[in-house]
Amino acid sequence: MDNTPTIISFTATILRLWDDLGTAEDENQEGKDGSYMECVMKEMRNKEIAREVAAAKISEAWKSLNREFIMDSSFSSSFKKASLNLARMVPLMYSYDHNKCLPILEAQLKSLLYDQVPL
């Protein structure tokens, strides 16, 4: 684990924390999934503060990922773009509604397929 490149670990951090924010209540895993949210809620005893702490961690991971994207030359630009795009997709993947639909993605796809672009 210590040798994991930071560009990968920051992307994974964003994915993991969004997963915890997005599915903490839906999955009802009773603390068996190693949820960051669960740990913070036990310590803080406040759901909103736990969400704020997780959001702050996501923000810090984004800052670090952007820094790595610009500064790190040990990976190809296509790999760095893929890592950045994966992190960009994460909020969209967890923006489903109570019907387990992705309204934002649906709207974007409809726009892409059906809306005319003025030339």
Biopython code that builds the backbone (N, CA, C, O; Angstrom):
import numpy as np
from Bio.PDB.StructureBuilder import StructureBuilder

atoms = [
    (1, "MET", "N", (0.816, -1.195, 0.000)),
    (1, "MET", "CA", (0.000, 0.000, 0.000)),
    (1, "MET", "C", (0.860, 1.260, 0.000)),
    (1, "MET", "O", (0.464, 2.274, -0.575)),
    (2, "ASP", "N", (2.014, 1.214, 0.626)),
    (2, "ASP", "CA", (2.863, 2.400, 0.700)),
    (2, "ASP", "C", (3.394, 2.812, -0.660)),
    (2, "ASP", "O", (3.777, 3.968, -0.844)),
    (3, "ASN", "N", (3.428, 1.893, -1.617)),
    (3, "ASN", "CA", (3.974, 2.198, -2.934)),
    (3, "ASN", "C", (2.901, 2.609, -3.941)),
    (3, "ASN", "O", (3.203, 2.777, -5.123)),
    (4, "THR", "N", (1.683, 2.771, -3.505)),
    (4, "THR", "CA", (0.605, 3.176, -4.407)),
    (4, "THR", "C", (0.855, 4.605, -4.859)),
    (4, "THR", "O", (1.006, 5.500, -4.027)),
    (5, "PRO", "N", (0.902, 4.833, -6.174)),
    (5, "PRO", "CA", (1.105, 6.209, -6.656)),
    (5, "PRO", "C", (-0.008, 7.131, -6.158)),
    (5, "PRO", "O", (-1.170, 6.730, -6.088)),
    (6, "THR", "N", (0.350, 8.347, -5.821)),
    (6, "THR", "CA", (-0.610, 9.268, -5.224)),
    (6, "THR", "C", (-1.761, 9.606, -6.169)),
    (6, "THR", "O", (-2.882, 9.833, -5.714)),
    (7, "ILE", "N", (-1.503, 9.643, -7.464)),
    (7, "ILE", "CA", (-2.589, 9.947, -8.396)),
    (7, "ILE", "C", (-3.689, 8.880, -8.312)),
    (7, "ILE", "O", (-4.868, 9.178, -8.505)),
    (8, "ILE", "N", (-3.298, 7.660, -8.029)),
    (8, "ILE", "CA", (-4.262, 6.567, -7.871)),
    (8, "ILE", "C", (-4.940, 6.649, -6.509)),
    (8, "ILE", "O", (-6.153, 6.464, -6.411)),
    (9, "SER", "N", (-4.179, 6.921, -5.471)),
    (9, "SER", "CA", (-4.781, 6.959, -4.132)),
    (9, "SER", "C", (-5.734, 8.132, -3.965)),
    (9, "SER", "O", (-6.736, 8.005, -3.263)),
    (10, "PHE", "N", (-5.449, 9.283, -4.596)),
    (10, "PHE", "CA", (-6.381, 10.409, -4.503)),
    (10, "PHE", "C", (-7.676, 10.106, -5.248)),
    (10, "PHE", "O", (-8.761, 10.441, -4.771)),
    (11, "THR", "N", (-7.568, 9.476, -6.412)),
    (11, "THR", "CA", (-8.760, 9.076, -7.156)),
    (11, "THR", "C", (-9.568, 8.073, -6.341)),
    (11, "THR", "O", (-10.793, 8.167, -6.274)),
    (12, "ALA", "N", (-8.889, 7.120, -5.727)),
    (12, "ALA", "CA", (-9.563, 6.112, -4.904)),
    (12, "ALA", "C", (-10.214, 6.745, -3.678)),
    (12, "ALA", "O", (-11.296, 6.326, -3.268)),
    (13, "THR", "N", (-9.572, 7.737, -3.097)),
    (13, "THR", "CA", (-10.141, 8.440, -1.946)),
    (13, "THR", "C", (-11.449, 9.116, -2.322)),
    (13, "THR", "O", (-12.435, 9.028, -1.590)),
    (14, "ILE", "N", (-11.455, 9.789, -3.464)),
    (14, "ILE", "CA", (-12.673, 10.455, -3.933)),
    (14, "ILE", "C", (-13.781, 9.426, -4.144)),
    (14, "ILE", "O", (-14.921, 9.640, -3.732)),
    (15, "LEU", "N", (-13.446, 8.324, -4.777)),
    (15, "LEU", "CA", (-14.429, 7.268, -5.029)),
    (15, "LEU", "C", (-14.966, 6.696, -3.722)),
    (15, "LEU", "O", (-16.177, 6.549, -3.560)),
    (16, "ARG", "N", (-14.091, 6.381, -2.808)),
    (16, "ARG", "CA", (-14.507, 5.761, -1.551)),
    (16, "ARG", "C", (-15.387, 6.683, -0.711)),
    (16, "ARG", "O", (-16.413, 6.258, -0.179)),
    (17, "LEU", "N", (-14.979, 7.951, -0.593)),
    (17, "LEU", "CA", (-15.745, 8.874, 0.235)),
    (17, "LEU", "C", (-17.096, 9.200, -0.389)),
    (17, "LEU", "O", (-18.088, 9.332, 0.328)),
    (18, "TRP", "N", (-17.153, 9.332, -1.719)),
    (18, "TRP", "CA", (-18.449, 9.532, -2.368)),
    (18, "TRP", "C", (-19.328, 8.304, -2.185)),
    (18, "TRP", "O", (-20.541, 8.423, -2.008)),
    (19, "ASP", "N", (-18.722, 7.129, -2.228)),
    (19, "ASP", "CA", (-19.480, 5.911, -1.990)),
    (19, "ASP", "C", (-20.079, 5.927, -0.591)),
    (19, "ASP", "O", (-21.249, 5.592, -0.403)),
    (20, "ASP", "N", (-19.273, 6.318, 0.382)),
    (20, "ASP", "CA", (-19.773, 6.395, 1.756)),
    (20, "ASP", "C", (-20.887, 7.430, 1.889)),
    (20, "ASP", "O", (-21.880, 7.184, 2.573)),
    (21, "LEU", "N", (-20.733, 8.570, 1.251)),
    (21, "LEU", "CA", (-21.776, 9.600, 1.305)),
    (21, "LEU", "C", (-23.040, 9.155, 0.577)),
    (21, "LEU", "O", (-24.155, 9.413, 1.031)),
    (22, "GLY", "N", (-22.855, 8.490, -0.550)),
    (22, "GLY", "CA", (-23.990, 8.138, -1.379)),
    (22, "GLY", "C", (-24.749, 6.913, -0.955)),
    (22, "GLY", "O", (-25.938, 6.792, -1.248)),
    (23, "THR", "N", (-24.094, 5.999, -0.271)),
    (23, "THR", "CA", (-24.756, 4.735, 0.038)),
    (23, "THR", "C", (-24.801, 4.409, 1.513)),
    (23, "THR", "O", (-25.222, 3.315, 1.887)),
    (24, "ALA", "N", (-24.382, 5.320, 2.353)),
    (24, "ALA", "CA", (-24.329, 5.031, 3.786)),
    (24, "ALA", "C", (-25.677, 4.580, 4.335)),
    (24, "ALA", "O", (-25.739, 3.644, 5.133)),
    (25, "GLU", "N", (-26.745, 5.229, 3.918)),
    (25, "GLU", "CA", (-28.069, 4.878, 4.429)),
    (25, "GLU", "C", (-28.732, 3.802, 3.577)),
    (25, "GLU", "O", (-29.508, 2.995, 4.088)),
    (26, "ASP", "N", (-28.432, 3.788, 2.292)),
    (26, "ASP", "CA", (-29.103, 2.872, 1.379)),
    (26, "ASP", "C", (-28.744, 1.410, 1.608)),
    (26, "ASP", "O", (-29.598, 0.530, 1.503)),
    (27, "GLU", "N", (-27.490, 1.159, 1.919)),
    (27, "GLU", "CA", (-27.026, -0.223, 1.986)),
    (27, "GLU", "C", (-27.259, -0.873, 3.341)),
    (27, "GLU", "O", (-27.332, -2.099, 3.427)),
    (28, "ASN", "N", (-27.377, -0.082, 4.396)),
    (28, "ASN", "CA", (-27.607, -0.598, 5.738)),
    (28, "ASN", "C", (-26.687, -1.783, 6.039)),
    (28, "ASN", "O", (-27.145, -2.884, 6.344)),
    (29, "GLN", "N", (-25.394, -1.534, 5.947)),
    (29, "GLN", "CA", (-24.426, -2.600, 6.130)),
    (29, "GLN", "C", (-24.016, -2.779, 7.589)),
    (29, "GLN", "O", (-23.134, -3.580, 7.900)),
    (30, "GLU", "N", (-24.642, -2.051, 8.454)),
    (30, "GLU", "CA", (-24.449, -2.203, 9.896)),
    (30, "GLU", "C", (-22.989, -2.110, 10.315)),
    (30, "GLU", "O", (-22.537, -2.846, 11.192)),
    (31, "GLY", "N", (-22.244, -1.188, 9.674)),
    (31, "GLY", "CA", (-20.861, -0.960, 10.060)),
    (31, "GLY", "C", (-19.893, -2.036, 9.636)),
    (31, "GLY", "O", (-18.760, -2.049, 10.118)),
    (32, "LYS", "N", (-20.279, -2.933, 8.763)),
    (32, "LYS", "CA", (-19.415, -4.044, 8.361)),
    (32, "LYS", "C", (-18.624, -3.758, 7.088)),
    (32, "LYS", "O", (-17.899, -4.624, 6.598)),
    (33, "ASP", "N", (-18.762, -2.547, 6.551)),
    (33, "ASP", "CA", (-18.092, -2.235, 5.296)),
    (33, "ASP", "C", (-16.892, -1.306, 5.468)),
    (33, "ASP", "O", (-16.286, -0.900, 4.476)),
    (34, "GLY", "N", (-16.539, -0.963, 6.695)),
    (34, "GLY", "CA", (-15.412, -0.070, 6.922)),
    (34, "GLY", "C", (-15.705, 1.347, 6.477)),
    (34, "GLY", "O", (-14.810, 2.039, 5.993)),
    (35, "SER", "N", (-16.925, 1.785, 6.631)),
    (35, "SER", "CA", (-17.359, 3.090, 6.175)),
    (35, "SER", "C", (-16.681, 4.216, 6.949)),
    (35, "SER", "O", (-16.663, 4.220, 8.179)),
    (36, "TYR", "N", (-16.134, 5.154, 6.218)),
    (36, "TYR", "CA", (-15.550, 6.342, 6.835)),
    (36, "TYR", "C", (-16.629, 7.142, 7.557)),
    (36, "TYR", "O", (-16.413, 7.641, 8.662)),
    (37, "MET", "N", (-17.791, 7.259, 6.920)),
    (37, "MET", "CA", (-18.906, 7.979, 7.526)),
    (37, "MET", "C", (-19.293, 7.374, 8.869)),
    (37, "MET", "O", (-19.544, 8.096, 9.833)),
    (38, "GLU", "N", (-19.339, 6.067, 8.928)),
    (38, "GLU", "CA", (-19.699, 5.376, 10.169)),
    (38, "GLU", "C", (-18.702, 5.699, 11.275)),
    (38, "GLU", "O", (-19.090, 5.942, 12.417)),
    (39, "CYS", "N", (-17.417, 5.701, 10.932)),
    (39, "CYS", "CA", (-16.380, 6.017, 11.927)),
    (39, "CYS", "C", (-16.510, 7.447, 12.426)),
    (39, "CYS", "O", (-16.431, 7.695, 13.630)),
    (40, "VAL", "N", (-16.707, 8.383, 11.519)),
    (40, "VAL", "CA", (-16.824, 9.792, 11.909)),
    (40, "VAL", "C", (-18.099, 10.020, 12.714)),
    (40, "VAL", "O", (-18.088, 10.782, 13.682)),
    (41, "MET", "N", (-19.193, 9.374, 12.329)),
    (41, "MET", "CA", (-20.447, 9.554, 13.068)),
    (41, "MET", "C", (-20.331, 9.019, 14.491)),
    (41, "MET", "O", (-20.905, 9.592, 15.417)),
    (42, "LYS", "N", (-19.596, 7.930, 14.672)),
    (42, "LYS", "CA", (-19.407, 7.413, 16.034)),
    (42, "LYS", "C", (-18.614, 8.398, 16.873)),
    (42, "LYS", "O", (-18.880, 8.564, 18.063)),
    (43, "GLU", "N", (-17.634, 9.055, 16.250)),
    (43, "GLU", "CA", (-16.797, 10.003, 16.965)),
    (43, "GLU", "C", (-17.515, 11.332, 17.198)),
    (43, "GLU", "O", (-17.461, 11.876, 18.301)),
    (44, "MET", "N", (-18.176, 11.850, 16.189)),
    (44, "MET", "CA", (-18.807, 13.164, 16.261)),
    (44, "MET", "C", (-20.237, 13.126, 16.795)),
    (44, "MET", "O", (-20.728, 14.109, 17.351)),
    (45, "ARG", "N", (-20.889, 11.996, 16.622)),
    (45, "ARG", "CA", (-22.287, 11.818, 17.038)),
    (45, "ARG", "C", (-23.241, 12.806, 16.347)),
    (45, "ARG", "O", (-24.265, 13.203, 16.902)),
    (46, "ASN", "N", (-22.867, 13.184, 15.124)),
    (46, "ASN", "CA", (-23.685, 14.125, 14.373)),
    (46, "ASN", "C", (-23.522, 13.818, 12.890)),
    (46, "ASN", "O", (-22.423, 13.898, 12.342)),
    (47, "LYS", "N", (-24.627, 13.469, 12.256)),
    (47, "LYS", "CA", (-24.603, 13.057, 10.854)),
    (47, "LYS", "C", (-24.172, 14.193, 9.933)),
    (47, "LYS", "O", (-23.394, 13.976, 9.004)),
    (48, "GLU", "N", (-24.665, 15.388, 10.181)),
    (48, "GLU", "CA", (-24.331, 16.523, 9.315)),
    (48, "GLU", "C", (-22.849, 16.882, 9.412)),
    (48, "GLU", "O", (-22.220, 17.198, 8.402)),
    (49, "ILE", "N", (-22.294, 16.836, 10.612)),
    (49, "ILE", "CA", (-20.868, 17.122, 10.776)),
    (49, "ILE", "C", (-20.044, 16.034, 10.082)),
    (49, "ILE", "O", (-19.021, 16.326, 9.462)),
    (50, "ALA", "N", (-20.489, 14.794, 10.188)),
    (50, "ALA", "CA", (-19.786, 13.693, 9.507)),
    (50, "ALA", "C", (-19.795, 13.910, 7.999)),
    (50, "ALA", "O", (-18.789, 13.667, 7.333)),
    (51, "ARG", "N", (-20.921, 14.365, 7.456)),
    (51, "ARG", "CA", (-21.009, 14.658, 6.015)),
    (51, "ARG", "C", (-20.075, 15.806, 5.637)),
    (51, "ARG", "O", (-19.432, 15.768, 4.588)),
    (52, "GLU", "N", (-20.001, 16.821, 6.489)),
    (52, "GLU", "CA", (-19.105, 17.952, 6.235)),
    (52, "GLU", "C", (-17.645, 17.523, 6.266)),
    (52, "GLU", "O", (-16.845, 17.970, 5.445)),
    (53, "VAL", "N", (-17.300, 16.662, 7.206)),
    (53, "VAL", "CA", (-15.925, 16.158, 7.303)),
    (53, "VAL", "C", (-15.574, 15.360, 6.051)),
    (53, "VAL", "O", (-14.490, 15.527, 5.493)),
    (54, "ALA", "N", (-16.475, 14.504, 5.611)),
    (54, "ALA", "CA", (-16.240, 13.714, 4.398)),
    (54, "ALA", "C", (-16.124, 14.622, 3.179)),
    (54, "ALA", "O", (-15.263, 14.407, 2.326)),
    (55, "ALA", "N", (-16.982, 15.632, 3.092)),
    (55, "ALA", "CA", (-16.922, 16.568, 1.965)),
    (55, "ALA", "C", (-15.603, 17.341, 1.962)),
    (55, "ALA", "O", (-15.043, 17.602, 0.898)),
    (56, "ALA", "N", (-15.109, 17.706, 3.134)),
    (56, "ALA", "CA", (-13.816, 18.393, 3.230)),
    (56, "ALA", "C", (-12.682, 17.476, 2.773)),
    (56, "ALA", "O", (-11.749, 17.921, 2.104)),
    (57, "LYS", "N", (-12.766, 16.201, 3.137)),
    (57, "LYS", "CA", (-11.752, 15.232, 2.696)),
    (57, "LYS", "C", (-11.785, 15.072, 1.177)),
    (57, "LYS", "O", (-10.740, 14.972, 0.533)),
    (58, "ILE", "N", (-12.990, 15.051, 0.614)),
    (58, "ILE", "CA", (-13.126, 14.958, -0.850)),
    (58, "ILE", "C", (-12.502, 16.184, -1.505)),
    (58, "ILE", "O", (-11.791, 16.068, -2.504)),
    (59, "SER", "N", (-12.769, 17.351, -0.944)),
    (59, "SER", "CA", (-12.202, 18.588, -1.481)),
    (59, "SER", "C", (-10.672, 18.563, -1.448)),
    (59, "SER", "O", (-10.019, 18.954, -2.416)),
    (60, "GLU", "N", (-10.113, 18.109, -0.347)),
    (60, "GLU", "CA", (-8.651, 18.017, -0.238)),
    (60, "GLU", "C", (-8.083, 17.003, -1.237)),
    (60, "GLU", "O", (-7.033, 17.237, -1.836)),
    (61, "ALA", "N", (-8.779, 15.886, -1.412)),
    (61, "ALA", "CA", (-8.332, 14.881, -2.387)),
    (61, "ALA", "C", (-8.366, 15.458, -3.799)),
    (61, "ALA", "O", (-7.478, 15.175, -4.604)),
    (62, "TRP", "N", (-9.387, 16.268, -4.109)),
    (62, "TRP", "CA", (-9.472, 16.912, -5.423)),
    (62, "TRP", "C", (-8.312, 17.871, -5.637)),
    (62, "TRP", "O", (-7.707, 17.889, -6.709)),
    (63, "LYS", "N", (-8.004, 18.659, -4.634)),
    (63, "LYS", "CA", (-6.874, 19.596, -4.751)),
    (63, "LYS", "C", (-5.584, 18.833, -5.019)),
    (63, "LYS", "O", (-4.786, 19.225, -5.871)),
    (64, "SER", "N", (-5.386, 17.750, -4.289)),
    (64, "SER", "CA", (-4.175, 16.942, -4.459)),
    (64, "SER", "C", (-4.159, 16.252, -5.820)),
    (64, "SER", "O", (-3.114, 16.181, -6.468)),
    (65, "LEU", "N", (-5.305, 15.747, -6.254)),
    (65, "LEU", "CA", (-5.379, 15.094, -7.559)),
    (65, "LEU", "C", (-5.067, 16.089, -8.676)),
    (65, "LEU", "O", (-4.321, 15.768, -9.602)),
    (66, "ASN", "N", (-5.625, 17.277, -8.596)),
    (66, "ASN", "CA", (-5.323, 18.305, -9.598)),
    (66, "ASN", "C", (-3.847, 18.667, -9.611)),
    (66, "ASN", "O", (-3.260, 18.853, -10.677)),
    (67, "ARG", "N", (-3.244, 18.768, -8.430)),
    (67, "ARG", "CA", (-1.814, 19.057, -8.328)),
    (67, "ARG", "C", (-1.004, 17.949, -8.993)),
    (67, "ARG", "O", (-0.062, 18.215, -9.740)),
    (68, "GLU", "N", (-1.382, 16.703, -8.712)),
    (68, "GLU", "CA", (-0.691, 15.565, -9.325)),
    (68, "GLU", "C", (-0.863, 15.561, -10.844)),
    (68, "GLU", "O", (0.073, 15.254, -11.582)),
    (69, "PHE", "N", (-2.056, 15.901, -11.298)),
    (69, "PHE", "CA", (-2.334, 15.935, -12.732)),
    (69, "PHE", "C", (-1.412, 16.927, -13.435)),
    (69, "PHE", "O", (-0.910, 16.655, -14.526)),
    (70, "ILE", "N", (-1.196, 18.066, -12.808)),
    (70, "ILE", "CA", (-0.366, 19.107, -13.415)),
    (70, "ILE", "C", (1.124, 18.822, -13.247)),
    (70, "ILE", "O", (1.899, 19.017, -14.184)),
    (71, "MET", "N", (1.528, 18.366, -12.075)),
    (71, "MET", "CA", (2.954, 18.289, -11.745)),
    (71, "MET", "C", (3.620, 16.938, -12.022)),
    (71, "MET", "O", (4.798, 16.899, -12.377)),
    (72, "ASP", "N", (2.897, 15.846, -11.867)),
    (72, "ASP", "CA", (3.511, 14.521, -11.960)),
    (72, "ASP", "C", (3.795, 14.159, -13.418)),
    (72, "ASP", "O", (2.906, 14.195, -14.269)),
    (73, "SER", "N", (5.043, 13.813, -13.681)),
    (73, "SER", "CA", (5.415, 13.432, -15.049)),
    (73, "SER", "C", (5.742, 11.941, -15.154)),
    (73, "SER", "O", (6.236, 11.488, -16.187)),
    (74, "SER", "N", (5.473, 11.185, -14.106)),
    (74, "SER", "CA", (5.811, 9.759, -14.131)),
    (74, "SER", "C", (4.752, 8.915, -14.844)),
    (74, "SER", "O", (4.967, 7.727, -15.084)),
    (75, "PHE", "N", (3.618, 9.518, -15.182)),
    (75, "PHE", "CA", (2.566, 8.804, -15.908)),
    (75, "PHE", "C", (2.282, 9.512, -17.222)),
    (75, "PHE", "O", (2.521, 10.712, -17.363)),
    (76, "SER", "N", (1.777, 8.761, -18.167)),
    (76, "SER", "CA", (1.410, 9.350, -19.458)),
    (76, "SER", "C", (0.228, 10.297, -19.273)),
    (76, "SER", "O", (-0.533, 10.188, -18.311)),
    (77, "SER", "N", (0.094, 11.213, -20.199)),
    (77, "SER", "CA", (-1.027, 12.154, -20.093)),
    (77, "SER", "C", (-2.358, 11.429, -20.230)),
    (77, "SER", "O", (-3.344, 11.840, -19.618)),
    (78, "SER", "N", (-2.411, 10.356, -21.021)),
    (78, "SER", "CA", (-3.678, 9.625, -21.162)),
    (78, "SER", "C", (-4.058, 8.933, -19.850)),
    (78, "SER", "O", (-5.241, 8.875, -19.516)),
    (79, "PHE", "N", (-3.091, 8.409, -19.104)),
    (79, "PHE", "CA", (-3.388, 7.793, -17.809)),
    (79, "PHE", "C", (-3.854, 8.848, -16.818)),
    (79, "PHE", "O", (-4.803, 8.625, -16.066)),
    (80, "LYS", "N", (-3.188, 9.997, -16.817)),
    (80, "LYS", "CA", (-3.583, 11.062, -15.902)),
    (80, "LYS", "C", (-4.983, 11.570, -16.230)),
    (80, "LYS", "O", (-5.767, 11.853, -15.324)),
    (81, "LYS", "N", (-5.301, 11.688, -17.521)),
    (81, "LYS", "CA", (-6.650, 12.108, -17.917)),
    (81, "LYS", "C", (-7.684, 11.067, -17.499)),
    (81, "LYS", "O", (-8.776, 11.420, -17.054)),
    (82, "ALA", "N", (-7.347, 9.795, -17.640)),
    (82, "ALA", "CA", (-8.277, 8.729, -17.241)),
    (82, "ALA", "C", (-8.536, 8.787, -15.731)),
    (82, "ALA", "O", (-9.676, 8.631, -15.293)),
    (83, "SER", "N", (-7.503, 9.006, -14.952)),
    (83, "SER", "CA", (-7.665, 9.126, -13.493)),
    (83, "SER", "C", (-8.545, 10.316, -13.139)),
    (83, "SER", "O", (-9.425, 10.212, -12.284)),
    (84, "LEU", "N", (-8.308, 11.438, -13.791)),
    (84, "LEU", "CA", (-9.094, 12.637, -13.538)),
    (84, "LEU", "C", (-10.546, 12.428, -13.975)),
    (84, "LEU", "O", (-11.470, 12.831, -13.268)),
    (85, "ASN", "N", (-10.747, 11.808, -15.122)),
    (85, "ASN", "CA", (-12.113, 11.579, -15.611)),
    (85, "ASN", "C", (-12.869, 10.579, -14.735)),
    (85, "ASN", "O", (-14.078, 10.710, -14.546)),
    (86, "LEU", "N", (-12.168, 9.589, -14.204)),
    (86, "LEU", "CA", (-12.808, 8.659, -13.281)),
    (86, "LEU", "C", (-13.307, 9.408, -12.052)),
    (86, "LEU", "O", (-14.440, 9.206, -11.614)),
    (87, "ALA", "N", (-12.466, 10.267, -11.500)),
    (87, "ALA", "CA", (-12.872, 11.054, -10.326)),
    (87, "ALA", "C", (-14.036, 11.985, -10.674)),
    (87, "ALA", "O", (-14.910, 12.217, -9.840)),
    (88, "ARG", "N", (-14.054, 12.515, -11.889)),
    (88, "ARG", "CA", (-15.158, 13.388, -12.312)),
    (88, "ARG", "C", (-16.471, 12.624, -12.415)),
    (88, "ARG", "O", (-17.536, 13.184, -12.156)),
    (89, "MET", "N", (-16.404, 11.367, -12.785)),
    (89, "MET", "CA", (-17.618, 10.550, -12.941)),
    (89, "MET", "C", (-18.249, 10.167, -11.608)),
    (89, "MET", "O", (-19.453, 9.923, -11.538)),
    (90, "VAL", "N", (-17.456, 10.113, -10.568)),
    (90, "VAL", "CA", (-17.927, 9.594, -9.285)),
    (90, "VAL", "C", (-19.163, 10.319, -8.754)),
    (90, "VAL", "O", (-20.128, 9.646, -8.392)),
    (91, "PRO", "N", (-19.189, 11.657, -8.688)),
    (91, "PRO", "CA", (-20.408, 12.306, -8.178)),
    (91, "PRO", "C", (-21.642, 11.973, -9.018)),
    (91, "PRO", "O", (-22.744, 11.849, -8.485)),
    (92, "LEU", "N", (-21.459, 11.833, -10.305)),
    (92, "LEU", "CA", (-22.573, 11.479, -11.180)),
    (92, "LEU", "C", (-23.092, 10.079, -10.864)),
    (92, "LEU", "O", (-24.301, 9.845, -10.875)),
    (93, "MET", "N", (-22.178, 9.147, -10.584)),
    (93, "MET", "CA", (-22.580, 7.774, -10.283)),
    (93, "MET", "C", (-23.394, 7.690, -8.999)),
    (93, "MET", "O", (-24.217, 6.787, -8.847)),
    (94, "TYR", "N", (-23.174, 8.614, -8.081)),
    (94, "TYR", "CA", (-23.878, 8.583, -6.802)),
    (94, "TYR", "C", (-24.967, 9.634, -6.705)),
    (94, "TYR", "O", (-25.388, 9.983, -5.602)),
    (95, "SER", "N", (-25.429, 10.145, -7.831)),
    (95, "SER", "CA", (-26.486, 11.162, -7.810)),
    (95, "SER", "C", (-27.834, 10.565, -8.171)),
    (95, "SER", "O", (-28.668, 11.234, -8.782)),
    (96, "TYR", "N", (-28.053, 9.322, -7.801)),
    (96, "TYR", "CA", (-29.323, 8.681, -8.119)),
    (96, "TYR", "C", (-30.414, 9.160, -7.170)),
    (96, "TYR", "O", (-30.143, 9.613, -6.058)),
    (97, "ASP", "N", (-31.647, 9.048, -7.637)),
    (97, "ASP", "CA", (-32.773, 9.489, -6.828)),
    (97, "ASP", "C", (-33.385, 8.311, -6.065)),
    (97, "ASP", "O", (-32.827, 7.213, -6.060)),
    (98, "HIS", "N", (-34.531, 8.541, -5.424)),
    (98, "HIS", "CA", (-35.159, 7.488, -4.607)),
    (98, "HIS", "C", (-35.623, 6.296, -5.441)),
    (98, "HIS", "O", (-35.882, 5.225, -4.894)),
    (99, "ASN", "N", (-35.730, 6.472, -6.761)),
    (99, "ASN", "CA", (-36.107, 5.365, -7.653)),
    (99, "ASN", "C", (-34.895, 4.631, -8.214)),
    (99, "ASN", "O", (-35.026, 3.793, -9.106)),
    (100, "LYS", "N", (-33.732, 4.947, -7.694)),
    (100, "LYS", "CA", (-32.460, 4.364, -8.149)),
    (100, "LYS", "C", (-32.184, 4.713, -9.613)),
    (100, "LYS", "O", (-31.587, 3.925, -10.346)),
    (101, "CYS", "N", (-32.622, 5.898, -10.024)),
    (101, "CYS", "CA", (-32.371, 6.405, -11.370)),
    (101, "CYS", "C", (-31.323, 7.513, -11.286)),
    (101, "CYS", "O", (-31.109, 8.106, -10.229)),
    (102, "LEU", "N", (-30.692, 7.774, -12.391)),
    (102, "LEU", "CA", (-29.709, 8.846, -12.463)),
    (102, "LEU", "C", (-30.271, 9.982, -13.316)),
    (102, "LEU", "O", (-29.976, 10.056, -14.509)),
    (103, "PRO", "N", (-31.075, 10.867, -12.727)),
    (103, "PRO", "CA", (-31.727, 11.911, -13.520)),
    (103, "PRO", "C", (-30.742, 12.847, -14.214)),
    (103, "PRO", "O", (-31.015, 13.300, -15.326)),
    (104, "ILE", "N", (-29.622, 13.146, -13.598)),
    (104, "ILE", "CA", (-28.641, 14.041, -14.220)),
    (104, "ILE", "C", (-28.057, 13.388, -15.468)),
    (104, "ILE", "O", (-27.939, 14.028, -16.513)),
    (105, "LEU", "N", (-27.693, 12.117, -15.356)),
    (105, "LEU", "CA", (-27.152, 11.401, -16.504)),
    (105, "LEU", "C", (-28.200, 11.274, -17.600)),
    (105, "LEU", "O", (-27.892, 11.431, -18.781)),
    (106, "GLU", "N", (-29.430, 10.993, -17.210)),
    (106, "GLU", "CA", (-30.514, 10.872, -18.180)),
    (106, "GLU", "C", (-30.703, 12.186, -18.945)),
    (106, "GLU", "O", (-30.864, 12.179, -20.166)),
    (107, "ALA", "N", (-30.683, 13.296, -18.236)),
    (107, "ALA", "CA", (-30.844, 14.601, -18.882)),
    (107, "ALA", "C", (-29.677, 14.894, -19.823)),
    (107, "ALA", "O", (-29.874, 15.431, -20.913)),
    (108, "GLN", "N", (-28.480, 14.546, -19.406)),
    (108, "GLN", "CA", (-27.314, 14.789, -20.251)),
    (108, "GLN", "C", (-27.352, 13.923, -21.507)),
    (108, "GLN", "O", (-27.017, 14.392, -22.595)),
    (109, "LEU", "N", (-27.751, 12.683, -21.366)),
    (109, "LEU", "CA", (-27.845, 11.805, -22.532)),
    (109, "LEU", "C", (-28.935, 12.266, -23.490)),
    (109, "LEU", "O", (-28.737, 12.241, -24.705)),
    (110, "LYS", "N", (-30.076, 12.685, -22.967)),
    (110, "LYS", "CA", (-31.139, 13.208, -23.824)),
    (110, "LYS", "C", (-30.664, 14.443, -24.573)),
    (110, "LYS", "O", (-30.950, 14.611, -25.759)),
    (111, "SER", "N", (-29.947, 15.295, -23.879)),
    (111, "SER", "CA", (-29.415, 16.490, -24.512)),
    (111, "SER", "C", (-28.432, 16.130, -25.616)),
    (111, "SER", "O", (-28.466, 16.706, -26.704)),
    (112, "LEU", "N", (-27.574, 15.191, -25.334)),
    (112, "LEU", "CA", (-26.573, 14.758, -26.301)),
    (112, "LEU", "C", (-27.215, 14.137, -27.540)),
    (112, "LEU", "O", (-26.775, 14.386, -28.663)),
    (113, "LEU", "N", (-28.246, 13.335, -27.335)),
    (113, "LEU", "CA", (-28.852, 12.600, -28.437)),
    (113, "LEU", "C", (-29.935, 13.373, -29.195)),
    (113, "LEU", "O", (-30.090, 13.181, -30.401)),
    (114, "TYR", "N", (-30.678, 14.232, -28.517)),
    (114, "TYR", "CA", (-31.860, 14.816, -29.118)),
    (114, "TYR", "C", (-31.809, 16.330, -29.343)),
    (114, "TYR", "O", (-32.465, 16.830, -30.256)),
    (115, "ASP", "N", (-31.061, 17.055, -28.550)),
    (115, "ASP", "CA", (-31.041, 18.508, -28.706)),
    (115, "ASP", "C", (-30.227, 18.897, -29.928)),
    (115, "ASP", "O", (-29.155, 18.346, -30.177)),
    (116, "GLN", "N", (-30.740, 19.834, -30.673)),
    (116, "GLN", "CA", (-30.020, 20.317, -31.840)),
    (116, "GLN", "C", (-29.049, 21.405, -31.428)),
    (116, "GLN", "O", (-29.332, 22.229, -30.558)),
    (117, "VAL", "N", (-27.921, 21.383, -32.065)),
    (117, "VAL", "CA", (-26.898, 22.389, -31.808)),
    (117, "VAL", "C", (-26.941, 23.391, -32.968)),
    (117, "VAL", "O", (-26.793, 23.000, -34.126)),
    (118, "PRO", "N", (-27.139, 24.660, -32.670)),
    (118, "PRO", "CA", (-27.170, 25.647, -33.761)),
    (118, "PRO", "C", (-25.798, 25.751, -34.413)),
    (118, "PRO", "O", (-24.770, 25.788, -33.736)),
    (119, "LEU", "N", (-25.804, 25.797, -35.720)),
    (119, "LEU", "CA", (-24.541, 25.893, -36.463)),
    (119, "LEU", "C", (-24.281, 27.279, -36.947)),
    (119, "LEU", "O", (-23.260, 27.527, -37.589)),
]
sb = StructureBuilder()
sb.init_structure("model")
sb.init_model(0)
sb.init_chain("A")
sb.init_seg("    ")
for serial, (resi, resn, name, xyz) in enumerate(atoms, 1):
    if name == "N":
        sb.init_residue(resn, " ", resi, " ")
    sb.init_atom(name, np.array(xyz, "f"), 0.0, 1.0, " ", f" {name:<3s}", serial, name[0])
structure = sb.get_structure()
